[in-house]
Amino acid sequence: MKYRSDKYGNQISILGYGCMRFTTKGMKIDLEKTEKEILAAYNAGVNYYDTAYIYPGSEAALGEILEKNNIRDKVNIATKLPHNLIKDETSMDKYFDEELKRLRTDHVDYYLMHMLNDIKSWERLKELGIEEWINDKKAKGQIRQIGFSYHGNSDMFCKIVDSYDWDFCQIQYNYLDEHSQAGRTGLNHAAAKGIPVVIMEPLRGGRLVNNLPEKAQKLFEKYEVKRTPAEWAFRWLWNQKEVTCVLSGMNSMEMVEENVKTASTAEVGELTQKDEELLKQVVEAINGKMKVPCTGCRYCMPCPQKVDIPGTFSAYNKKYTDGKFIALKEYLMCTAMRKDSTAASNCIECGKCEQHCPQGIEIRKELKNAKKELEGPIYNIAKKIVHKMFKY
């Protein structure tokens, strides 16, 4: 197993165990199977385990397995505060204490604000006393390091990064999302400030393994270097020195064994120019059904009406490459999960964005198309629910 340093020099395994997708038996987590998989990862050197308050049964299962095998203090637990449920400092303690009880521990090594997608959400928490609360928990040793997880565009991500002295952060990032969500821009911004970055969704929820188009599969099969699609995805990430740890939601022994094997040999800078070109061809094959040739360069931004143009086009394209559900989920994240909407419907057709688009995209026209396909009744209902949950 290879390791990289966190902000304070602690060694973190480059492969982290994502605990959201434990195998279930009926309505409960299959503890016997999950224990074998976690122990296999632990014995191979994995020392970072990521869970969350809202993952059903996950914290309790992880806590039981670590305690039973007497390895709690030999690994790092990362879990998350459901900040949308926080009303005051008392509720901060309520959820945190419940997490400690579930995890059977007296401290959390890496604690995150879960899905902190809007700077105003962080400002609300600050008004409720979150900074003082964090300082108190750190002083007592109950929280070792503080961070946040994020889904959204790179501009907002950079604002959140700059708003506090974070110890680490967590973003969705993979070779298909290189220029969407926080993207390479966000990764580099955090790294430049000395903030370690943990990666989630390295395989886009399995999209980069199980649902590759035939053309992409053939590109991998015919290439001179033989690697599985999962190995290519992980090596692309570990090729970048700015990446600290990559989470994988492993729920089979085969996944554990393959990922551990890759993590034991991956190196920064190992991919050749030819390798990188292959992955670009694979991305083109995956994106063959895209509606808008947006590269996510963000030259069109900022929009005077706050429309998240690259985020909108990314979600719009995903409707045709990944399906309606994934598209709607991403569109909600980049437009509705913040106090001020960044939806396509904000567009007043001023045309300023089109003056700067290097791809020559008819942005106003495509925003209308995106609005028509993404902002239906389901979106509007979900937006209201989100605003109620996050107290916008």
Beta strands, then each sheet from edge to edge (+ up, - down):
strand 1: 3-5
strand 2: 11-13
strand 3: 15-18
strand 4: 24-25
strand 5: 28-29
strand 6: 48-50
strand 7: 76-81
strand 8: 108-113
strand 9: 143-150
strand 10: 168-172
strand 11: 197-200
strand 12: 243-248
sheet 1: 1+ 2-
sheet 2: 3+ 6+ 7+ 8+ 9+ 10+ 11+ 12+ 3+
sheet 3: 4+ 5-
end
